[in-house]
Amino acid sequence: MNIEALINKIREELDDLDLAHLEPDTVLREIEGWSSLYGLILMALVSTEYNVDLSGQQIQRIRTVRDLYDAIQKNG
């Protein structure tokens, strides 16, 4: 997996948000319309697609798409 593949998966999963300009350095919580529900959806995506379960501490440290990608790589 590369970061572009992750970005495409996020776009597919969160298709009700405007993610046309989603980049590795996009701060997830700053996406217009973002809520904690989307965070939960992303964690489920990571668990099912990449077989990675992130701890609460890891999730709190994830700010950007790149942070999420790095956490998947580190724990995968």
N, C-alpha and C positions, 0 to 999 in steps of 0.2 A: 504494500500500500504506500502511496505517496500522498502528500498533502492535498494535491488537486483532487485525488479520488475521494478523500475525506470531505472536501468542500462540496463536491458533487453529491455525496450521500446526504450531507446536511441540507443542501438545497432540496433534494427529493423528499426528505423526511419532514422538513418544515416549510412545505410549499405554500402555506398560507401567509408567510412573511415575505417581504420584498428583499430577497437575498441576491439580487442581480450583481451587486458590487461586493459580495462576500470575498474577503481576501484573508491570507494567513494572519495578518495583524489586526483584523477586525475584532474589537472588544465585544464579546457576545452579549453582555448585559446592556450595551448601548444600541443594539439593533432596535429600530422602531417597532413597537408592539411586543417586545420581549417580555416574558413573565417567567416566574419560577417553573411553570408547567413545561415550558420549552426546555429548560434545564433538565427536567426529569425525562423528557422525551429523548434528549441527547444522550443521557446516561443509559437509557434502555437501548438506544441504537448502538452505543459502544459495546454494551454487554452482548447483544445478539449478533452483531455483524463482526466484531473483532474479538469476542470472547474475553473481554477485559472488564473486570469489576473494579471501579475506582472507589477509594475510601472517601469518607466525608472530608477529611483534611485535604486530600488531593483535589477534590471537586472545588473546594473553597479557593484553592490557589489558581485554578484555571480561569484566566481572564479572556484570552484570545483563542482563535482557532488554532494557532500554532501551539499554544499551551496544551490544548486538548490533544493535538496530534502527538506532541512530545510525551504526554502521559500515556497515550496508547502504545507508543513505541517502547517506552520504558517498562511498561507492565505487561506487554503482549508476549 
